[in-house]
Amino acid sequence: MPTRAYRAGGPGLLALALLLFLAAAARDGLDAWVEATALPPLVPETSVEVRARDGSLLRAFTVSDGRWRLAPGPVDPLFVRMLVASEDKRFYRHAGIDPLAMLRAAGQAALNGRVVSGGSTLTMQVARLLEDSGTGRLRGKLRQIRLALALERRLDKARILELYLQLAPYGGNLEGVRAASLAYFGKEPRRLTAAQAALLVALPQSPEARRPDRAPEAARAARGRVLDRMARAGLLARDRIAAARAEPVPTARRDFPSLAPHLSQRLRSAAPLRQVHETTLDAALQASLEALAARAVRFAGDRLSVAILVADHRTGEILASVGAADWTSDARAGFVDMTQALRSPGSTLKPFVYGLAFDDGLAHPETLIEDRPAAFGNYAPQNFDRSFRGTLPVREALQLSLNIPAVALTEAVGPARLLAALERAGARPVVPGGQPGLAVALGGLGISLQDLVQAYAALARLGRPVRLSALPGGAGALAQPLFAPEAAWQVADILAGLAPPPNAPRGRLAYKTGTSYGHRDALAVGFDGRHVAGVWMGRADGTPVPGAFGGDMAAPVLFELFGRLAPALTPLPPPPRATLIVPNARLPQPLQRFRPRGALFSAAAPGAPEVAFPPDGAELALTRGALVVKVRNGAPPFTWLANGAPVVLAGRARESAIPLEGPGFVTLSVIDAQGRSAAVTVALR
């Protein structure tokens, strides 16, 4: 019996063994076939993006073929659940193809005589999108199946889904859910309503026929079918389905963000291989100031332009950069970034001249100075209004922006010192001919608006320069101070005393206006305790703008700009402890009336004081933060100055201990009761 049973079952076992062998061979062959699949590039080209400080999109550029295809980003989980439920229920369980879905699609096609539903999985759709292949040919379908199986072996489900979200077509030149959400809803897809998610699920199946901007009814119907499937699947409650059906379908395509176009183009040109450019810009402020710039020139002719730069001077981060009133306008030369163009600063450099004079002990805000016709060699400057005020305080001379006192102070401190101060502030001024003359104080050089704002940031920071940058980590404090904190505060205090333009909000905004020769440039630069900003107005080609003045044109824009920065101005800092705040009558006699440096520190007068100790050029060590100084000759009382700042007032002793900070160089000056003086420079260690 056992022998007969074995013989009877022999052929069946052989057949089973053969079947198993063939199945194994087929499996191995399929494995080899899938393993040998040549994959297309799995990193599609994406749009270059420029982003604001909060990560929002400032500007994007199309890819090389003109399509909008953005890098992946956060997507609302509801959209993902709706996509999988509608397009590929078993996405997370199959290995690239869904045999059940294919059988269902084939059966429906046989019963209806036409294709009712597709059997493609999301992975197969990704395969088609990666190779831009069709769906109607058997050869193409087999290629998609093979590629889908290969993708599932080499990528995880999250990456496959990410590729779909990046490549799915949405009509026209839109690809990917981010591009579609921005174009149709004006927002990133991280938060979508049920109606928006359903529309984005429906569009890729027939992107041109269902485009909401061209076929809103077809789009509404396709969205409704997705919502029906969600209702049947129990994915959404009835009230949410009803609300989604009632939500309007977008009927127009929105423009992609194009904020800060000049800065964006500069960043892209500087790093052409970088896909994402992070910035410190505030997107809402940037949009607001671009609108302000456009409004400022709307009724001022078709050639006028405007540039605006705003920074947080505490950190150096640039918050907004407007290069032109309208970057698309050829008439306004909108393609020129006027925050970077070299232009004459007009009178906006005068505060730095005064700061240097205060720092050197040549003047004080209450010092009297002459505004009378004067010649400086062959140079005879005139005031803008061709009139003269006679004797007046230095404070008033700066507030009135008088030219003759500014040139007199420039002669005293030296024009090269002014250029050196600007360079210490991080600016890059350009002087015609390379040799600075006295005219630099009145705008006789070229400087960009960004560099000018950077120099004013040093004033706002009490003489401590900071590098401005729109790149995260690019800003930072610079090493060398502009001048002493006391001098910087005195300048800021004078500028804060300027009356604001008519109808402008009142507040302690320190600002200065400027108008270049021939009315080519109108400027206003200012700061409060937190922000520094500059406004330039003019024609990009440098032709005159008749009647243009910084106070009339640029200053109102500056004040409105600060009104958009915050509800109220941030207070300016209090005066440093060593600041001398006294009326003119209580100033040391040499500071009561301005005299050039040579007259102030001349030792030629008989009986003039001499610094007996320390000797000029000595290197000394401080004892308990103080230095003993001695004076011979001269008539008491004596006033001692350290780097222009009074340290001993009306002292009758010929020996004094003065407080100093080291290390570094310090110029010590002594002035007697008759105004005669002497000075030495020593090094402290």
LUMVO-166372 format. One line per 4 residues: number of its first residue (from 1); their letters; for each residue z, y, x of C-alpha. Coordinates in steps of 0.05 Angstrom, whole numbers. Example, Ala and Ser with C-alpha at 12.3 -4.5 7.8 and 13.67 -1.06 7.14 Angstrom:
<votis>
1) AS) 156:-90:246 | 143:-21:273
</votis>
This chain:
<votis>
1) MPTR) 0:0:0 | 16:52:52 | -49:36:88 | -90:46:24
5) AYRA) -54:112:8 | -68:139:77 | -140:121:72 | -147:151:2
9) GGPG) -116:217:24 | -153:222:89 | -213:264:66 | -168:313:28
13) LLAL) -125:326:88 | -186:336:131 | -214:386:82 | -148:423:80
17) ALLL) -144:424:155 | -215:449:159 | -200:503:108 | -138:525:146
21) FLAA) -178:526:211 | -232:568:180 | -180:615:150 | -147:623:217
25) AARD) -213:634:251 | -231:686:198 | -164:719:207 | -172:720:283
29) GLDA) -243:745:275 | -220:800:228 | -165:818:277 | -214:822:334
33) WVEA) -263:862:290 | -209:911:270 | -180:915:341 | -249:932:369
37) TALP) -257:991:322 | -276:1055:358 | -232:1109:328 | -258:1180:319
41) PLVP) -217:1238:347 | -150:1238:311 | -132:1310:326 | -179:1354:285
45) ETSV) -193:1425:307 | -147:1473:271 | -146:1548:260 | -113:1591:312
49) EVRA) -51:1622:280 | -11:1684:295 | 59:1682:264 | 113:1732:249
53) RDGS) 185:1727:273 | 204:1686:211 | 147:1637:221 | 103:1665:166
57) LLRA) 29:1673:178 | 6:1741:203 | -66:1722:216 | -109:1659:222
61) FTVS) -178:1649:251 | -230:1599:224 | -248:1539:266 | -314:1536:303
65) DGRW) -355:1514:242 | -327:1570:199 | -277:1529:160 | -205:1545:144
69) RLAP) -167:1485:170 | -94:1500:186 | -45:1459:227 | 2:1416:185
73) GPVD) 65:1448:158 | 120:1433:107 | 93:1409:40 | 131:1405:-26
77) PLFV) 155:1333:-35 | 134:1337:-108 | 62:1345:-87 | 66:1284:-41
81) RMLV) 97:1242:-97 | 43:1264:-146 | -12:1251:-95 | 11:1180:-81
85) ASED) 24:1165:-155 | -45:1191:-174 | -89:1167:-116 | -56:1107:-83
89) KRFY) 6:1076:-117 | 14:1022:-64 | 1:1069:-5 | 67:1052:29
93) RHAG) 57:976:19 | -16:961:36 | -48:954:105 | -105:1003:94
97) IDPL) -141:973:35 | -115:955:-34 | -150:892:-60 | -120:901:-130
101) AMLR) -148:972:-135 | -216:948:-111 | -217:892:-163 | -197:940:-217
105) AAGQ) -251:990:-198 | -303:934:-196 | -282:908:-264 | -284:977:-296
109) AALN) -352:990:-266 | -379:923:-294 | -351:936:-364 | -374:1008:-369
113) GRVV) -439:1005:-329 | -416:1062:-285 | -361:1079:-236 | -299:1097:-275
117) SGGS) -248:1099:-218 | -251:1089:-144 | -217:1036:-104 | -208:1077:-41
121) TLTM) -138:1083:-13 | -112:1147:18 | -123:1113:86 | -196:1099:68
125) QVAR) -204:1172:47 | -176:1194:113 | -226:1148:148 | -283:1180:109
129) LLED) -257:1251:124 | -249:1237:198 | -322:1216:204 | -348:1260:148
133) SGTG) -383:1198:119 | -407:1187:48 | -378:1140:-3 | -439:1112:-40
137) RLRG) -470:1064:10 | -444:994:24 | -450:1004:99 | -409:1067:95
141) KLRQ) -356:1034:52 | -350:976:101 | -342:1026:158 | -286:1061:119
145) IRLA) -251:994:107 | -255:976:180 | -231:1044:202 | -175:1045:150
149) LALE) -149:978:176 | -152:1003:247 | -116:1068:229 | -60:1030:195
153) RRLD) -50:990:260 | -48:1050:306 | -15:1103:263 | 46:1104:218
157) KARI) 42:1124:144 | 69:1193:157 | 14:1210:206 | -41:1181:160
161) LELY) -14:1224:103 | -11:1285:149 | -85:1275:166 | -102:1273:93
165) LQLA) -63:1336:79 | -100:1369:137 | -171:1346:121 | -177:1340:46
169) PYGG) -233:1385:19 | -215:1440:-31 | -281:1475:-42 | -322:1522:-1
173) NLEG) -297:1526:70 | -225:1505:52 | -197:1442:83 | -126:1418:77
177) VRAA) -69:1433:30 | -43:1493:70 | -109:1529:68 | -118:1514:-6
181) SLAY) -47:1536:-24 | -56:1602:13 | -125:1614:-16 | -109:1597:-89
185) FGKE) -35:1614:-95 | -23:1662:-37 | 35:1622:-9 | 52:1564:37
189) PRRL) 56:1496:2 | 129:1483:19 | 148:1504:-52 | 98:1489:-109
193) TAAQ) 104:1489:-184 | 85:1424:-219 | 20:1457:-243 | 2:1480:-172
197) AALL) 17:1411:-144 | -25:1377:-198 | -84:1423:-184 | -81:1410:-109
201) VALP) -79:1335:-123 | -140:1340:-169 | -187:1384:-128 | -205:1339:-68
205) QSPE) -237:1287:-114 | -292:1336:-134 | -278:1400:-95 | -341:1439:-113
209) ARRP) -345:1420:-187 | -271:1435:-197 | -264:1499:-156 | -217:1543:-198
213) DRAP) -251:1607:-174 | -318:1583:-200 | -302:1531:-253 | -233:1546:-280
217) EAAR) -241:1503:-342 | -262:1442:-301 | -202:1455:-255 | -156:1460:-315
221) AARG) -182:1394:-344 | -175:1358:-277 | -104:1385:-270 | -89:1361:-341
225) RVLD) -111:1290:-324 | -65:1288:-264 | -8:1313:-308 | -24:1259:-358
229) RMAR) -17:1206:-304 | 49:1236:-282 | 74:1232:-354 | 54:1159:-360
233) AGLL) 87:1144:-293 | 150:1179:-314 | 148:1224:-253 | 157:1288:-293
237) ARDR) 198:1304:-355 | 162:1326:-418 | 186:1398:-414 | 160:1405:-343
241) IAAA) 93:1375:-364 | 88:1425:-421 | 106:1483:-376 | 54:1460:-324
245) RAEP) 0:1457:-377 | 15:1527:-399 | 12:1556:-329 | -53:1595:-316
249) VPTA) -104:1566:-268 | -120:1615:-211 | -189:1645:-223 | -200:1679:-156
253) RRDF) -192:1661:-83 | -145:1704:-42 | -160:1730:27 | -122:1697:84
257) PSLA) -69:1741:117 | -100:1788:168 | -40:1829:190 | -35:1859:259
261) PHLS) -109:1845:274 | -111:1882:341 | -49:1849:368 | -72:1781:342
265) QRLR) -139:1788:378 | -105:1809:442 | -59:1749:440 | -117:1702:426
269) SAAP) -158:1731:483 | -100:1727:532 | -87:1653:516 | -151:1624:486
273) LRQV) -126:1551:489 | -62:1564:450 | -64:1544:376 | -2:1581:352
277) HETT) 19:1649:377 | 91:1666:359 | 110:1740:355 | 171:1784:341
281) LDAA) 135:1823:287 | 166:1831:218 | 111:1811:169 | 136:1853:110
285) LQAS) 145:1915:155 | 77:1904:186 | 43:1901:117 | 82:1963:94
289) LEAL) 62:2004:155 | -11:1983:152 | -11:2009:81 | 23:2073:104
293) AARA) -29:2082:159 | -86:2073:109 | -55:2123:61 | -42:2174:116
297) VRFA) -116:2183:130 | -144:2170:61 | -159:2243:47 | -167:2267:119
301) GDRL) -240:2252:132 | -275:2187:148 | -267:2192:224 | -192:2202:229
305) SVAI) -149:2143:251 | -76:2129:262 | -34:2082:305 | 39:2063:295
309) LVAD) 87:2023:339 | 158:2005:320 | 210:1968:363 | 283:1950:363
313) HRTG) 305:1986:426 | 369:1945:430 | 328:1883:446 | 258:1911:463
317) EILA) 226:1868:409 | 165:1900:376 | 172:1897:300 | 105:1927:279
321) SVGA) 40:1946:314 | -15:1982:276 | -75:1995:320 | -118:2033:271
325) ADWT) -120:2058:199 | -173:2007:180 | -195:1955:231 | -259:1941:192
329) SDAR) -283:2014:191 | -337:2031:240 | -333:2105:222 | -260:2107:243
333) AGFV) -275:2062:304 | -224:2014:274 | -240:1962:326 | -204:2005:379
337) DMTQ) -130:1989:386 | -101:2059:393 | -32:2032:411 | -63:2013:478
341) ALRS) -114:2069:490 | -98:2121:543 | -90:2189:510 | -56:2255:527
345) PGST) 17:2255:504 | 18:2330:493 | 90:2357:493 | 123:2289:483
349) LKPF) 139:2284:557 | 181:2348:558 | 246:2312:541 | 240:2272:605
353) VYGL) 233:2336:646 | 296:2363:614 | 332:2297:625 | 317:2299:699
357) AFDD) 339:2372:704 | 405:2355:670 | 414:2295:715 | 403:2337:778
361) GLAH) 452:2391:756 | 397:2442:751 | 409:2457:678 | 453:2442:618
365) PETL) 434:2446:544 | 470:2513:540 | 440:2541:605 | 400:2604:594
369) IEDR) 327:2601:616 | 270:2651:615 | 209:2646:571 | 167:2702:600
373) PAAF) 97:2706:630 | 100:2669:696 | 53:2643:749 | 66:2580:789
377) GNYA) 19:2589:846 | -50:2590:813 | -23:2559:749 | -4:2607:693
381) PQNF) 15:2567:632 | 18:2596:562 | 59:2577:502 | 21:2545:445
385) DRSF) 27:2607:401 | 14:2655:459 | 81:2690:448 | 145:2694:489
389) RGTL) 218:2689:469 | 251:2721:530 | 319:2692:549 | 343:2633:508
393) PVRE) 385:2569:516 | 352:2508:546 | 369:2471:481 | 327:2519:441
397) ALQL) 271:2519:492 | 262:2444:483 | 269:2446:408 | 215:2501:405
401) SLNI) 174:2460:455 | 161:2522:498 | 113:2510:556 | 137:2560:608
405) PAVA) 210:2536:612 | 184:2464:615 | 138:2480:673 | 193:2518:709
409) LTEA) 239:2457:704 | 182:2411:725 | 172:2454:788 | 246:2447:802
413) VGPA) 250:2371:794 | 180:2358:820 | 122:2328:779 | 123:2265:821
417) RLLA) 195:2254:797 | 171:2256:725 | 118:2203:739 | 169:2160:776
421) ALER) 216:2165:717 | 161:2142:669 | 145:2084:715 | 218:2064:718
425) AGAR) 216:2062:642 | 160:2011:647 | 103:2059:630 | 38:2062:667
429) PVVP) 15:2135:665 | -53:2152:694 | -61:2221:728 | -132:2249:737
433) GGQP) -145:2252:811 | -83:2213:827 | -41:2274:847 | 7:2299:794
437) GLAV) 12:2374:784 | 56:2417:740 | 10:2405:680 | 35:2334:672
441) ALGG) 95:2362:635 | 48:2390:582 | 8:2326:573 | -39:2329:633
445) LGIS) -42:2254:642 | -61:2191:604 | -11:2144:572 | -14:2093:516
449) LQDL) 26:2099:453 | 62:2034:469 | 83:2060:538 | 105:2126:508
453) VQAY) 148:2090:457 | 176:2047:513 | 196:2109:552 | 231:2137:490
457) AALA) 268:2071:483 | 301:2087:550 | 324:2154:521 | 352:2119:460
461) RLGR) 389:2070:506 | 424:2127:544 | 376:2123:603 | 373:2046:608
465) PVRL) 300:2024:604 | 277:1963:566 | 211:1926:567 | 179:1925:498
469) SALP) 143:1861:478 | 116:1827:416 | 126:1758:447 | 191:1720:437
473) GGAG) 229:1724:503 | 181:1776:531 | 227:1836:521 | 286:1852:566
477) ALAQ) 325:1906:602 | 294:1937:665 | 334:1945:728 | 330:2019:747
481) PLFA) 360:2071:701 | 318:2131:681 | 375:2180:692 | 449:2184:678
485) PEAA) 476:2167:608 | 503:2238:601 | 434:2269:613 | 400:2220:564
489) WQVA) 452:2235:510 | 443:2310:519 | 368:2303:509 | 377:2259:448
493) DILA) 427:2309:419 | 377:2365:427 | 321:2325:394 | 367:2304:337
497) GLAP) 377:2378:322 | 304:2388:304 | 292:2403:231 | 254:2347:195
501) PPNA) 187:2360:164 | 185:2389:93 | 207:2339:40 | 228:2289:93
505) PRGR) 296:2255:87 | 352:2287:126 | 386:2248:180 | 402:2245:254
509) LAYK) 334:2223:277 | 319:2245:348 | 245:2260:352 | 193:2301:388
513) TGTS) 122:2319:368 | 62:2333:412 | -8:2361:406 | -58:2351:462
517) YGHR) -106:2403:489 | -162:2418:439 | -125:2386:381 | -150:2316:401
521) DALA) -84:2280:392 | -26:2291:345 | 37:2252:361 | 108:2241:339
525) VGFD) 159:2196:373 | 230:2185:352 | 291:2140:350 | 357:2128:316
529) GRHV) 413:2082:339 | 371:2019:330 | 297:2033:324 | 245:2071:364
533) AGVW) 176:2088:338 | 114:2127:353 | 56:2153:312 | -11:2176:339
537) MGRA) -64:2210:296 | -133:2232:317 | -204:2207:328 | -213:2146:370
541) DGTP) -274:2176:405 | -231:2235:430 | -267:2290:393 | -223:2348:369
545) VPGA) -191:2349:300 | -189:2423:281 | -120:2445:258 | -86:2380:279
549) FGGD) -14:2388:300 | 37:2334:314 | 89:2368:271 | 43:2374:211
553) MAAP) 7:2307:214 | 46:2255:253 | 118:2276:240 | 116:2264:164
557) VLFE) 88:2194:178 | 144:2182:228 | 198:2201:179 | 168:2159:123
561) LFGR) 163:2102:172 | 238:2105:186 | 250:2108:111 | 216:2041:105
565) LAPA) 255:2010:162 | 323:2015:129 | 357:2051:71 | 393:2097:121
569) LTPL) 385:2116:194 | 429:2079:244 | 476:2131:276 | 461:2154:347
573) PPPP) 513:2136:399 | 572:2182:414 | 571:2223:479 | 592:2187:543
577) RATL) 661:2207:567 | 636:2249:625 | 590:2292:582 | 604:2366:590
581) IVPN) 603:2396:520 | 621:2470:527 | 589:2537:509 | 550:2576:561
585) ARLP) 608:2621:579 | 650:2561:601 | 596:2529:644 | 602:2533:720
589) QPLQ) 569:2598:741 | 506:2565:771 | 494:2528:705 | 500:2590:662
593) RFRP) 430:2613:680 | 374:2569:707 | 352:2581:778 | 304:2537:818
597) RGAL) 334:2483:862 | 320:2523:926 | 359:2582:901 | 417:2540:876
601) FSAA) 429:2499:939 | 413:2551:992 | 464:2557:1048 | 433:2618:1079
605) APGA) 481:2669:1048 | 536:2691:1096 | 605:2663:1079 | 574:2609:1035
609) PEVA) 614:2545:1026 | 601:2484:1069 | 619:2412:1055 | 668:2396:1111
613) FPPD) 675:2324:1089 | 639:2278:1080 | 582:2294:1127 | 511:2291:1101
617) GAEL) 482:2220:1107 | 549:2186:1117 | 563:2116:1092 | 632:2111:1061
621) ALTR) 678:2063:1025 | 714:2085:961 | 790:2082:959 | 815:2064:889
625) GALV) 750:2089:858 | 756:2159:888 | 729:2198:947 | 764:2254:984
629) VKVR) 720:2316:993 | 733:2380:1032 | 701:2448:1032 | 704:2504:1084
633) NGAP) 686:2577:1074 | 667:2603:1006 | 711:2636:954 | 754:2594:906
637) PFTW) 755:2568:853 | 707:2512:870 | 666:2467:825 | 645:2399:850
641) LANG) 584:2361:822 | 566:2288:832 | 492:2275:818 | 492:2339:777
645) APVV) 552:2320:733 | 615:2364:741 | 674:2324:768 | 721:2381:789
649) LAGR) 721:2447:750 | 751:2511:778 | 793:2476:831 | 829:2522:879
653) ARES) 845:2470:932 | 796:2460:989 | 810:2386:987 | 800:2343:925
657) AIPL) 796:2270:906 | 738:2259:859 | 726:2195:818 | 661:2160:835
661) EGPG) 628:2093:821 | 592:2054:875 | 555:2025:908 | 494:2070:915
665) FVTL) 473:2140:937 | 507:2202:909 | 492:2276:919 | 556:2318:923
669) SVID) 550:2392:910 | 602:2447:914 | 596:2516:882 | 643:2573:896
673) AQGR) 665:2632:853 | 605:2674:873 | 555:2619:856 | 541:2600:928
677) SAAV) 534:2526:940 | 524:2470:989 | 505:2396:981 | 505:2331:1019
681) TVAL) 480:2261:1002 | 522:2201:1021 | 519:2125:1011 | 577:2089:977
685) R) 592:2016:990
</votis>
